[in-house]
Structure formats: structure tokens, C-alpha cells
Amino acid sequence: MSPKPFSHAPGDSPAPRLPSSRPAGAVKICIVGGGFGGLYCALALHQRLRQSPRPISITLVEPRDRFHFTPLLYELLTQELAPWEIAPAYRDLLQHTNLDLRQDWAEHIDLAQQTVTLRHGEPLAYDYLVMALGSQMRPPATPGSQAHTLPFVTLQDAERLERRLADLEARSTVRVVVAGAGPSGVELACKLSDRLGPRGQITVVDRRGEILRSYPQRLQRAAARALAKRGVEVYLDAAIEAVDAGGLTFGYAGQPRYCSADLILWTVGTVPRSWPGSAPLQPTPFGQCPVRPTLQLLDHPNVFVLGDMAAMPAPGRNSQRDPSRNRAPTTAQAAYQAGPAVAYNLLALIANRPLRPFVYNHLGDMLTLGQGEAVVCGFGLCITGRLGGVSRRWAYWLRLPTHAHRWRVLKHWLGFKG
Ligand SMILES: Cc1cc2nc3c(=O)[nH]c(=O)nc-3n(C[C@H](O)[C@H](O)[C@H](O)COP(=O)(O)OP(=O)(O)OC[C@H]3O[C@@H](n4cnc5c(N)ncnc54)[C@H](O)[C@@H]3O)c2cc1C
């Protein structure tokens, strides 16, 4: 396959603001972070504005110029999808709304003064605040890992990986080591194996004793089969000790082992982003912000926190493998559900109506396992292979943001021009 460069790169420099029409005396809602939690909350609020007894103005603060539909990021590597499909520009997504988009970083929140300090722009005053900053890569602690590995979290990471692959593909053999056998590691290993074909030698290394630790066993088995079918070597119970320019050292079966690599991908987990400025509350041991069942901040009912950065309660969550978990997972699925739930509660709060506790509904698990293939498990069923690939693609299509964007993507998939 001849790699094509991605057609655009996301920047994080400030962009011109979208024109906003702010009615005088409007209730000011500020949403910080435009990912699955923040953007879907903003869109749900916009849809329900007519339910509000008072005029409302909504400001979205987001440093990126493009929304990232992360579950489909892997498809860029096999050119199954293009960047515009999975990373649409916020300007396009919000063009028919009155949302005021600030492409900027929130650097400090003053809960007493109700202001958000931005890196570039003027401070924003709010009546109601929504915080949805997501996660970031766990800071690499293994010697050499920062200098000699690539992450895979953002569109920019995917573009950097694409450029590296384009350089390596001239070789007869390309040795790739993926550190981490969680969902990202497994999905990357399968996609890269399909992209590189016979010249690819893919190895996955993980310190734990199983792949996809928190996933159902049927899904683990399907993933193990997909890896084996592609000849991916998997080392479990293997702690990576050091990384250098030529490969990595890990302990395996009591012995140090060196694995040479042309490319090392680091997928050993993410951590929730911390509160900008001084945190209002002690974070949980996992680094999340504690919230009420309504996703309001304790002691600050006009502030909502959701998505990966919030310890969103999910009592009675079905988890046979880890009964101690009573939090919603740090997934797009959970943040996507929490966005509209926060929008509902915000409008209820403004209208002086009762709020609802957030109820996380686990709809199942999906992973891509190579080009056109996936495993989809939910409601007692597990679909794999090409059928799984098609099911996953359509399940995600339904969740792309805005009707207009879904429609553009659908027309493209069905081969309509214009
Ligand atoms: C490669 C990859 C694949 C994934 N695949 C899946 C999957 O298949 N299924 C699944 O359920 N989940 C998946 N996830 C996890 C999923 O992306 C997250 O759980 C989800 O995005 C969390 O939503 P969020 O709104 O909390 O954060 P995000 O969607 O990450 O959004 C946070 C936003 O806040 C912005 N931000 C950060 N700091 C600031 C600041 N100081 N000021 C203003 N804005 C800020 C960021 O730019 C970002 O846009 C994947 C993640 C990755 C990286």
C-alpha cells in the first residue's frame, strides 16, 4: 500500500472565534474540553435550549481545532478512513449553532469568582461550568521510553506514526514493538500487521499476565486469535526495563531479554487530566475528581465534571472480574452518555427542577482486530471477523457528532459525490 500523507494537521494556536449571538442577561454556561463529554454536552444543550425558561449563552473552550473520535483513530493507519471523517473541525460541527468556540487552554478555574482563565484570551465569567478535560498519556517512567517511543492518542500522534511508517516501508523487514496489551496495544498490533503485510514483524510486550485485562473473556479470546493469525508475538508477564534507539529490554521468565525494533509504540495507559490550577477536592487514588451522582462538584452545585477526569458513579456496575469497581469506565462510551445527562441536569438546575442521577449503561465492547475486522460483544452476543467490522463501523457512525457530519460521512461511504 502506498502511504498518502494526511491532508491536514491540527494546530493548537488560537483561532478566530466563531461569531456568537449572546442575548443580554443570558445565563452563561462555560464548557471546558470539547471531547466526548464536553462536545456532546454542548450539542445536547444546544438542541434543548428551547426548554430553558431563561436565555442561555454557551461557550466551549477547546485547544484543538478538530474533535477526535478516538475509537476510529486506528483506521487512519490502514487508510480505511480519512482524517476529516474521524476528526471533523469544530468550526464545521458548530457552524449552525450559537455556541461561542474559544480555541484556547483553560489554565485556572476560580470557583469563588466563577471565572476561567485562558492561556491566550480574556478570562471568561460563568454562571454554570462544565469540566471535561479527559485523560493524557501516563508520563513514561521507563528509562529511554520518552525519547525512543511514539504514543498513539491524538490525530497528531497518528500523523507522526504515518510519517515514520512511510520511511520504514522501503525496508524488506519492519520490526515493531508495541508496549502494552490493552485495547490500544492490541488494536495497533493488528492494524499494523495488516498494513505492513509479510515484511512486518510485530511484538507485543506487557507486564501483566493477560491481554485486555478488564475485558470479557470471549473478547480476549477473539483478540488472541486475531493476534495469532497475524503471527504477532506476545510476551506477557514481561516488565519493560529500558528502551534505547535500537529496541527494548524486558524481564521475561526470570531473564532479561532484548528485543530489537525499528519502531516502538507506547500504549501503557493514560491518566485523568488534573484540574487546572489548584484542585477543589482531593482527587481519588486513580486521579479523578470526586462528583455527586448528578455529576455536580461537591460544594459547588453549579459546576459539573464528567468523562475521564470525573469519578462518575456507576453503582451496581456488572463487573464479575473486578467487583470493587463502582465507577463508570474511562471510555468514550461513558463520556458520550454523560454529556447529554449533564445537559439535562444543567437545564433542570436553571429551571429549578429536580436533577437526575447519572446512570451508566454498559452497551458492550468493541475492538478493531485488523483491516475490516473487529470483535463486537454485547447483549450476550459476540460477533467477530468482517461482520464484526461492519457492525462496529455502523455503531460508531451512529455516534459521530451532528446530523450534518454523519450525513457527509454516509454520502462518502455510499459513494455519492458533492
Ligand atoms: C487511541 C484511542 C482509542 C480509544 N478507543 C476507545 C474505544 O474504542 N472505545 C471507547 O469507549 N473509548 C476509547 N478511547 C477512550 C476515549 O477516547 C476516552 O475515554 C474519551 O475520549 C473520554 O472523553 P472525555 O470527554 O472525558 O475526554 P476527551 O474526549 O479526551 O476530551 C477532552 C478534551 O479536553 C481538551 N482539553 C484538555 N485540557 C484542556 C484545557 N486545559 N482546557 C481546555 N480544553 C482542554 C482536550 O483537547 C480534549 O479535546 C480511546 C482513546 C484513545 C486515545
The ligand as a Tripos MOL2 file, in Angstrom:
@<TRIPOS>MOLECULE
LIG
   53    58     1     0     0
SMALL
NO_CHARGES

@<TRIPOS>ATOM
      1 C1         -6.4060    5.8520   20.5600 C.3       1 LIG1
      2 C2         -7.5940    5.7770   21.4790 C.ar      1 LIG1
      3 C3         -8.6050    4.8690   21.2180 C.ar      1 LIG1
      4 C4         -9.7240    4.7900   22.0410 C.ar      1 LIG1
      5 N1        -10.6800    3.8810   21.7420 N.ar      1 LIG1
      6 C5        -11.7880    3.8390   22.5080 C.ar      1 LIG1
      7 C6        -12.8350    2.9110   22.1790 C.ar      1 LIG1
      8 O1        -12.7190    2.1380   21.2240 O.2       1 LIG1
      9 N2        -13.9620    2.9250   22.9400 N.ar      1 LIG1
     10 C7        -14.1020    3.7840   23.9990 C.ar      1 LIG1
     11 O2        -15.1690    3.7640   24.6390 O.2       1 LIG1
     12 N3        -13.1140    4.6300   24.3610 N.ar      1 LIG1
     13 C8        -11.9740    4.6770   23.6380 C.ar      1 LIG1
     14 N4        -10.9570    5.5450   23.9860 N.ar      1 LIG1
     15 C9        -11.1000    6.3500   25.2060 C.3       1 LIG1
     16 C10       -11.8710    7.6410   24.9140 C.3       1 LIG1
     17 O3        -11.2280    8.3910   23.9010 O.3       1 LIG1
     18 C11       -11.9730    8.4910   26.1630 C.3       1 LIG1
     19 O4        -12.4410    7.7210   27.2360 O.3       1 LIG1
     20 C12       -12.9220    9.6490   25.9280 C.3       1 LIG1
     21 O5        -12.4200   10.4670   24.8790 O.3       1 LIG1
     22 C13       -13.1130   10.4570   27.1960 C.3       1 LIG1
     23 O6        -13.9370   11.5590   26.9110 O.3       1 LIG1
     24 P1        -13.6630   12.9400   27.6840 P.3       1 LIG1
     25 O7        -14.6680   13.9090   27.1910 O.co2     1 LIG1
     26 O8        -13.5210   12.6940   29.1280 O.co2     1 LIG1
     27 O9        -12.2060   13.3740   27.1640 O.3       1 LIG1
     28 P2        -11.7040   13.6660   25.7030 P.3       1 LIG1
     29 O10       -12.5880   13.0860   24.6780 O.co2     1 LIG1
     30 O11       -10.2660   13.2820   25.6900 O.co2     1 LIG1
     31 O12       -11.8180   15.2380   25.5980 O.3       1 LIG1
     32 C14       -11.0890   16.0860   26.4220 C.3       1 LIG1
     33 C15       -10.9090   17.3870   25.6700 C.3       1 LIG1
     34 O13       -10.4270   18.3740   26.5840 O.3       1 LIG1
     35 C16        -9.4730   19.1570   25.9400 C.3       1 LIG1
     36 N5         -8.6250   19.7600   26.9700 N.ar      1 LIG1
     37 C17        -7.6510   19.1780   27.6970 C.ar      1 LIG1
     38 N6         -7.1180   20.0580   28.5530 N.ar      1 LIG1
     39 C18        -7.7770   21.2230   28.3680 C.ar      1 LIG1
     40 C19        -7.6730   22.5090   28.9590 C.ar      1 LIG1
     41 N7         -6.8030   22.7880   29.9400 N.pl3     1 LIG1
     42 N8         -8.5000   23.4830   28.5180 N.ar      1 LIG1
     43 C20        -9.4310   23.2380   27.5480 C.ar      1 LIG1
     44 N9         -9.5560   22.0240   26.9640 N.ar      1 LIG1
     45 C21        -8.7390   21.0400   27.3700 C.ar      1 LIG1
     46 C22        -8.7460   18.1850   25.0260 C.3       1 LIG1
     47 O14        -8.1150   18.8590   23.9450 O.3       1 LIG1
     48 C23        -9.8730   17.2760   24.5550 C.3       1 LIG1
     49 O15       -10.4370   17.6660   23.3410 O.3       1 LIG1
     50 C24        -9.8190    5.6390   23.1770 C.ar      1 LIG1
     51 C25        -8.7940    6.5490   23.4550 C.ar      1 LIG1
     52 C26        -7.7060    6.6210   22.6190 C.ar      1 LIG1
     53 C27        -6.6090    7.6100   22.9320 C.3       1 LIG1
@<TRIPOS>BOND
     1     1     2 1
     2     2     3 ar
     3     2    52 ar
     4     3     4 ar
     5     4     5 ar
     6     4    50 ar
     7     5     6 ar
     8     6     7 ar
     9     6    13 1
    10     7     8 2
    11     7     9 ar
    12     9    10 ar
    13    10    11 2
    14    10    12 ar
    15    12    13 ar
    16    13    14 ar
    17    14    15 1
    18    14    50 ar
    19    15    16 1
    20    16    17 1
    21    16    18 1
    22    18    19 1
    23    18    20 1
    24    20    21 1
    25    20    22 1
    26    22    23 1
    27    23    24 1
    28    24    25 2
    29    24    26 1
    30    24    27 1
    31    27    28 1
    32    28    29 2
    33    28    30 1
    34    28    31 1
    35    31    32 1
    36    32    33 1
    37    33    34 1
    38    33    48 1
    39    34    35 1
    40    35    36 1
    41    35    46 1
    42    36    37 ar
    43    36    45 ar
    44    37    38 ar
    45    38    39 ar
    46    39    40 ar
    47    39    45 ar
    48    40    41 1
    49    40    42 ar
    50    42    43 ar
    51    43    44 ar
    52    44    45 ar
    53    46    47 1
    54    46    48 1
    55    48    49 1
    56    50    51 ar
    57    51    52 ar
    58    52    53 1
@<TRIPOS>SUBSTRUCTURE
     1 LIG1         1 GROUP 0 **** ****
